[in-house]
Amino acid sequence: MDVELLEIHQHMGKYPPFDGLSDELLDRIAESVEVRYFKTGSEILRLNETVNELCYIRSGAVEVYRRQGELYNRLGEGDIFGHFSLLRGHRVRYPAKAIEDTLIYFIPGAVFQQLCDEDDHFADFIEVERPRLESVAEEQKKSNDMMVTRIRKLLSRYPIMVEATTTVQAAALQMSNAQASALLVLKPGKDNPRFSFNDSEGVAWQMCGILTDSDFRKSIVAQGLPPETPVGDVIGSNLITVQSDVSVYEAMLTMLRSNVHHLPVLYRQRPVGVVHLSDIIRYETHSGLYLVSNIFSQSSVEGLARLAPDVSAAFVRMVQEEANSHMVGSALSTIGRSFTRRLLEMAEEALGPPPVPYSFMVNGSMARNEQTIVTDQDNALVIDDAFDPGLHDDYFYQLAKFVSDGLDACGYTYCKGDVMATNPQWRQPLRVWKDYFRDWINNPSPEKLLHSSIFFDLDSAYGEDVYVDDLQDLVASEAAKSPLFLAAMARNALNRTPPLGFFRTFVMEKDGKHNNSINLKRRGTAPMVDLIRIHALACGSKAQNSFERLDDIAKTQLLANGVSDKLRYALEFLCMSRIRHQVIDLQEERTPDNNIEPENVASNERHTLKDAFQVLSNAQKFLKFRYPMPASRQGRS
């Protein structure tokens, strides 16, 4: 896309209803618009003439009139007009004229119709006949707004960019003159396709890092580096970025997970801005941001433990504000990672720097970004292959114990199955982990299938992320090539079935403590997560979140048309039923759990619950047929 079209794309993407559109739809608009200039006083739309275009004000001012000639509205930059006429016979109902020199983007009627058909948010905005300010005010409920507002809306200017050969003194001067807190570092070429782009003159560049105020203090001034040091020598190698059409919420989670305060924003691979965490805090003033900030400001385990009630309060507030399960799960997982990361920082402060590099790996619901308020800890250590147990293991045991004890104090209970880094089996160098994973895939015994179900949801919470990335790549590559493993996993997933009896009545728990209840995790969300994981492994998906895995599955022919959507709806309902039950427990000062009593559930919700369980039941029945046991093993199964 050339510079002119990019400018159209970026400008329109800041104003409603275009601010909610994907980059793909904005590209379509930018490529189709016709730009026209109107002098002050000239007519733009005349009453009753035919109109086939939507009008967008790039600059200037326009007055819109009623049929009788009285003023209807006065519009400025970013406003639209002509849409009512497009919706009602393509005749101008509200004539318009320029009251300043005005530049208008004309969007063809065919593209306008496509936008209405393909984007509900756009269609809702267009079809409600009221001023823009009122429409926006009605829609802006902050907690959910963060899920639909694109991060590009928070960008106020293009980023400051310098070459890697620029001296730190010259870079500091540029930042000071621009009053910027960060700049992006570039080098010629396209060695890294992920961050490569062409500038307006067609020259190829790639972004190789970011330099912030904090970097100047810690990496340059504190180290006593000379002013002629090239900026390329002081930037880190782990560059975290987002695309311009991700939501504010996704950008926030990216920053919190990676513990960064500056986030480069890309359009395709071209840098278009840098967002600071304070930009998001100003936009959203009552989210989990402050809780995460408080976590990293604590200097003791006792201080962290005192924040546990705040986690429950944030959980309740998100549900009351109608957040969906993905928002709740992502937020709580980010909070859990933040506790973990801060404890690891404290451990390293107490024990000294690690003798060899490592990654602190989290598994289960935290790795999937699906945590609720009822959770334990599943974690492990993936250590550099230079690890020598005799020399190094005591350090890593002490580190693991500090973190595990600290998480327990903060409300993340010890794992009953001992899946924690304190267990020497789960405190191993990368080469051993790779041997574990290959053995589990190639020799799927019941014990190894259990390990696969736990460890094949994996993410790095701290340290050398690349170690866990290697394991994710191994799983995605090897599991899909093993019919025996997939078949064994499919049969293992049938051990937990939904609580449906004859005539779709509920089958209750009979374990004494939770008599006549249904455990929504054990009989609902967990088996759903299991079967989604199997399909994801079969198609080589590297996604960890169940909803993102369904996205990858839907791109294949593994399931019949519409089945992925049914699984998505069922999983969302089961998750939210479980989450809402936990909120009720907290509000009534009970210890939250995963059990519900059907007689306490409204009639319509009981029917929907049965529908969700039926979707799960049908999907489980399909597993055995989709992944048959290889003929050579059928006689032994």
N, C-alpha and C positions, 0 to 999 in steps of 0.2 A: 504494500500500500504506500502511495507516494505521500509527501509531506502535507499537501493540501487536503487530501482525503483524511489523513490522520488528524489534522486540525479540526475538521468537521466532526469526526468521530469523538474526539476528546471533548469538544465544546458541548455537543448534544448530550453526551453521557453524564453531564453534571446536572441536568434539569429534568424534572418529571414531565411526562411519563417515561422519558427515554432513560432515566437513571437506573431503572430496574431491568433494562434489557441486557441480554448477553452481548458479548463482543461480536459474535457472528451476525446478530440482527442489526447491530449498529453499523457494521461493515456494509451490510446490504443497503441501509439507508444512505450512508455516505457516498456509495458508488452510484446512487440513483438521483441525488438531488440536483436541482438546477438553481443556480445562484442569480438573483436579480437585485438591482439597486433602484430605490425609489427616493426621489427628492422630496423635501418637505412640502406638504400639501397635495401630493399626487395621490390618486386613487389606486388602491391595490385590488379590491374586490368591489364590483358594482352590483346593486340589488338586481336579483332575478337572472343575472347572467349565469352561464354554465361554469361550474367549477369542478376540476378533476384532480386537485392537488391540496395537500395539507400544507399550511404556511407556518414556518418556524422563524422567529425573529432572532437573527444573529446579532444585530446591533441596531440601535435607534429606538423609536417609539411609534406605536400605532393606536389609533382610536377606532373602536368598533361601535356601530350604531344600530338601533332598531329600525324597523321598516318606516316608522313615522319620522325618523331623523333624529330622535333623542339619543343621547350618549348611553351606550350599554356598558362599555368597559374600556379601560385604558391599559394597554399592554406594553411590556418592555422586553429586554433581552431574556431569551430562554422561554418566552411564552409561545403558545400556539393559537391559531385561529383557522376557521374554515372547516373544522371537523364536523360541526353540526350540519352544515350544508352537504358534506360528503355522506352523512348518515341519512339525509332526507332528500333524496331525489337529485342531488348534484346541482341544485339551484341555490344561489347566494341568498341567504335569509338575513344575514347581518353584514351589510357593506362595511368596508374598512378603508382607511386612508392613513398615510404617513404623516405624523406631526413633527417628525425630525427626519433628517437624512437617514434612511433605513436600508439595511441589508436583510433580505429574506431568503431562506432556504425553502424551495418548493419540493415537496415529497410527493411523487406520483401516487395517484389514487390506488393503483394496483398494489404498490408496496404498503400503503396505509391499510388496505384490506388484509394483506398477509399478516401485518403486525397485530391487528385485531383478532385474527383467527388463531395465531400462534402464541400469543402472550396474554393471559387473562388479566394481569395487572394493567397492562396497556389498555385493553378493551374496557375494563371497569372505569379507568380514569376518563377515557374518551366519552363513554356513554352516559356519565353522570353530568348533567348540565348545571354546573356551579363553578364559581371562580376557583382558580388553581389553589390559592392560599387555603380556602376552606377545605378543598379536597385533601390537600397534604396534611392539614391539621387533624382531619378525621382519621387519616390512615396511620399517623405516626404514634404508635404505641411502642415505646422504645425497645422493650425486650425482643419483640418479634421483628421490629424494623431492622434490627441489626442483621437478621437473617436474609432480608431481601435487598437492603441498600448495598450497592456495589462500593468497593473501597475507593474507586476512582473519584467518587463524589467528595472525598476528603482531601483530594490533592488540590493545592492552591497554586503550584508553579512547577515548572520542569526542574529536574534535578541538576545540581552542579556536577560536572564530569571533567576529570583530568586524566591524562595519560599516566601510565605506571612509571614513566621516567621523570615525571614532575617531582621537584624537590619538595620535602615536607614544608619548608618555609614558604614556597610559592603556593602550595595547597592551602596552608593556613591563612595566607593573605586572601585567597579567593573566597574561602569560607567566611572570613571576617567581613569582607566587602559585601558579600551576598547575605550576611546575617543568617547563615545556614549552620545547622548543627551536624551536618554530614555531607560527604560528597562521594560520588561513585568513581571507581578507578577502572580505566579501560586500557586495553592493549590492542594493537592491530591484529587482524587475522580472524579465523573462524575455527580454532582448534577445539573449542567447546560449543557444539551446536545449541546447547540449552541456553546459552547467554550471548549468542552471536546475532548481529544485526547489521544492516547497512544504514549509513547516515544519509542526509538529504542529498549529498553529492555522490552517493553510491559507493562510498568507501566502507570496507568491511571492518567491523570492530567486534570485540567481545568484552563483556564486563567480567572483571576478575576479582573485584572486591569492593568493600565499602570502608571509608575512614570516617570516624566520628570524633566529636569532642573528647569523649572518654578515651579513645585510642590515642589521641595526642597526649593526654595526661599520662596514661599507663605505659604505652609502648614507645613513646618518643621522649617526652620531657623526663619522666622518671628514670628512663634508661640512659639518659645523657647522650642521645644520638645527635650527631651534627646536623645543622639545618640543611645541608646539601644532600642528605639521605633521600634516595628515591622513594616515593610512596609505595611503589610495588614491593619494596623490601620489608614493609611493616604491616601489610594487610594480612588478615587470616585467610585460610583456604576454604573454610566452611561458609559459603555464601547462601543465605536464606532469602528467598524472594517469593512473591505471589503475583498472580496475573491480575490485571486491572478489573476483571469482572467477577472476582470472588467477593463474597459478602464481607461486610465489616466484621461480622462475627467470626468468619473463618480466618480473616487476617489477624484478629485479636488472638485467637487460639494459636495460630502459627507463632506469633511473637512470644506468647507465654510459654508454649512448649519448648521453644528454642532459647528462651531467656535472652531475647534481644529487644532493644528499645527502638531501633531503626529498622524499617522494612522497605527495601526497594520494591517498587511496583512496576511490572512489565506489561506492555501491550504486545502480545506475541513474545518476541525476545527483546524488544526495544524498551529501554528504561523510560518511563514517563513521569516518575515522581518518587519521593521517599516519604513514607508515613512514619511519624513518631508515635510512641505509645500514648503520649499526652494528647495527641489529636483524637485518638479513640476514646480516651477518658473524658475529654470535653464533650464528645458526641454522646457518650453513654455513661451516665453518672451513677447508676445504681445496679451495676452488674457485679460479677465475681472478681472484677479487676482489683478492687480495693483489697479483697481478701488475699489474692495472690501477692499483691504488693506487701501486705502485712506479713505474709509467710517469709518473704525474702528479707524483711527487716528484723526478724527475730534473731537473737544471738544465743538462744539456749533451747534445749528440748522442752523444758517447762513452758517457755514462751510459746512454742509451737502448739503444745498440747492445749493451752488455754484458747486456741482458735477453733477447737473442735465444735463448740456450739455455733460458731459463725458459719461453719460448713452446712450444718443442718438448717440454719436460718436461710442461707442462700438457696439451698435445695427447695425448701418450702416456697420461697418467693418466686423462683423460676416456674414452678408448677402452677402457682396461683395466677401468674401472668401468662398462662397458656403456652408455655414453651413446649415443643414436641420432644419426643424421647431422644432424638439425636442431639438437640441442644443441651438437654439435661445431662445425657451421658458424656458428651464432649466436655462440658464445663466441669463436671465432677472429676473426670479423668485428668483434666488439666490441673485442677486443684491437687489431686493426689500426686501427680508428677511433681508439682511444685514442692509439696512436703518432702518427697523423696529427694529431689535435687538439693534442697536446702540442707537436709540431713547429711547428704554426701559431702557438701561443702564444709559443714561443721566437722565431719569425720576426718576429712583431709587436713583441716586446720589443727585438729588434735593429734593426728597420727603422723603428719608430715605428708609430703607429696608421694604418690604411689610409686613403687619401685619399677613397675612396667605399666604401660597403658592398659586401660580396661574400658568396658562398657557395662553399665548397670542396666540389665535387661528386665523389663516388666512383661508379664504375660496375662492371659485371661482378659477380664473385662476392661482393665486399664489399657492394655495394648489395643483393644478394639474400640476404645473411646465409648464404652457402654456402661460405665459404672453407675450404680445407684448409691443410696446412702447406706445400704446394707452390703458390706464388702469386706473381704479379707485381703491379705497380701500374697501375691504370687510373683516371685522375682528370682533372678539368678545373676551370676557374674560371668561375662565372657571376657577372658583375659588375653593379652597379647601372647603369641606363641613363644616369646622369650621367657614366659613364666617358668620358674623353678620352684616347685613346692617346698623344698627344704629351705630356700632363701626367702621366698615371698609369701607363702601361704598364711603365715601368722598375721601379716599385715592385712591381707584381704579378709581373713576371718574376723579380725577386730573391726574392720570397716563394715562388713556385712552385719555383724552383731549390733553395732551402734545404730545402723539404719533400721534394722528389723525391730529392735527394741523401741526406737523412736517412733516408728510408724504405729506400733501397737499402742504407745502412749497417746498418739493423735487420733486413735479410733480405727485404725486399719489392723484388725486382729491378726495374730499369727495364723499361718496356713495350717489346717489340721493335717494335711497330707505332707507337711514339711517341704513344700515347694518354695524354698527360700534360699538365698545365697549363703546362709549360715550352714546349710547342708553341703558337705564337701563334694557330693555328687553333682551339685549344681553350681560349682565354683571351679570352672575349668578353662583352659586355653581354647582359643578358637578352633584349632585342629581337632580337639577332642569333641567339641560340640558338633562339628561337621560329621565326625564318625558316629556320634549319637544319632543324628538326624538320618544319615544314610542307613544305619542299622534298623531304626524304627520303620523306615519306609520299606526296606528289603525283607525284613523278618517280622511281620506284624503280629506278634503274640499279644494276648490280652493286656499285659502290663505295658508293652510298648505302644499299643493303641491308646492307652490312657495317657502316656507321656505325650503322644502326638496331639491329642485333644487339648492338652494344656499348653504345650510349648509352641504349637504351630499358630497360635495367636501371639505375636511377639513384636516388641518395639523397644527402642533404646530410650531410656529416660535421662541418661547422663553419660558423658565420656565419649569414647570413640564410636560414633554412630555407625561407621562403616563396617564394624564387626557384625552387628545385627543385620545390616543391609545384606552382607554376604550370606547370612543364614536365611534371610527371606528369599534371596535369589535361589539358593539351593533348594528350598522347599518348593518354590514355584516351578522350578525346572524338573526336579526328580519325581515329585509326587504324581504329576500328570502322566508320567511315562510308566507308572506301575499299576496295572489293572488289579493285581492281587491286593495291593495296599488300599486302593479305593474301595474294592469290594469288602475287605475286612472292616474298614472304617464305616461303610454303609451298614453293615450288620451290627457293628458296635453301637451305632447311633439309634438302633431300634430298641435298646435296653430301657430307654425312658420314653414312655408313650403318653399321649394326652389323656386326660381323665374323662373319656367318653365311654359310656356303657351302652346297652341296648336302648334303642329309640332316642339316642343322643342325650341320655341323662348323664349327670355328673357322677363320677366315681370318686368318693371321698377318701382322704387320708385316714388311716386307722392306727396311728402310731402313739396314741395316748395323749401326748403333749398338744398336738394340733388335730384332735379328733374332729371328724366331720368338716374338714376344711380342704382346700386345694392349694398346694404349693405351686405358685405361678412360675417360679424359676425352674424347679425340678421337672414339672410336668408341662411347661409352656415355653418360656424363653430359651432355656438351656437346650432342649432338643431341637428347637428351631435354629438356634445358632449352630448346632452340630451339623445339621443337614445342609445349611447354607455353606458352611466351611467345606464340606465334601465337594459340592458342586464347584466352589471357587478353586479348590485344589485341582480338580479335574480340568478346568479351563486355564490353569497357569496364572491365575490372578495373584498379584502381590498385595492387594488391598487387605486391610485388617478389619476394618469396620464392616459389620454385617450388611448394612444398607449399601455401602460402596461395593461390597462383594456382589450383591444382587445386580448392581449396575453392570459389572463386568460379565456376570452370567447372562444377563439379558442380551448382550452383544453376540452370544453364541447360539448354537442350536441344541444346547444341552436340555432345555426345557421347552415345552410347547408354548405357543404364543399366549401371553396373558398370565402364565403361571408365576413368573417373577413378580408381577404386580400383586397378585393374590398373596404371595408370601410376604411382600413388603407391607401390605395393609394389615395382615394378621400379626406380623411381628410388632408393628407400631402399636396396635391395640393391646396386645399382651404386655408390652413394655409399659405403656401408659397406665394400664390397670394395676400393674405391680407398683409403679411409682406413686400413683394416687393413693393406693392403700398405705404405703409407707408414710406419706404426708399425713394421712388421717391418724396413724399411730403416733406420730410426733406431736400433732396438735392435741391429742388426747393424753399426752405424756405417758405413752406406752413405748416399750422398746420395739422399734420397727422390725418387721420380718417380711417374709415372702408369701405368707399364707392369707387366703381370703375365705370367708364363709359365704357360700352362695346365697343363703337367705338374707344376708345383709347387703346384697347387690341388687340394684334396681332391675325390674323385669326386663326392660329393653336392653340393658347392659348384659344381663344373663344370656339373652338370645344372641347378642353379638359375640359374647365370649364363646358360646357353643360354635358359632360359625368359624371363629378363629381357630379353635381346637380342631374343627373338621378339616380346615385347610392344612393344618399341621399333620393330621392323620393321613390325609390323601397323599401328601408329599412324602411321608415316611414309607407308605406302601410302594410308591414309585421307586424309592431308592434301591430296593433289592433287585428290581428289574433293570434299572438303568446301569447298575454296576454289578453284573453277575460274577460269581466266583469263577476264575479260570478253570477249564476242564480238568487240568492236571491236579487241581486241589479239591475238586468236588467230592471225590471219594473219601477224603479225610475230614470234610467239614461236617 
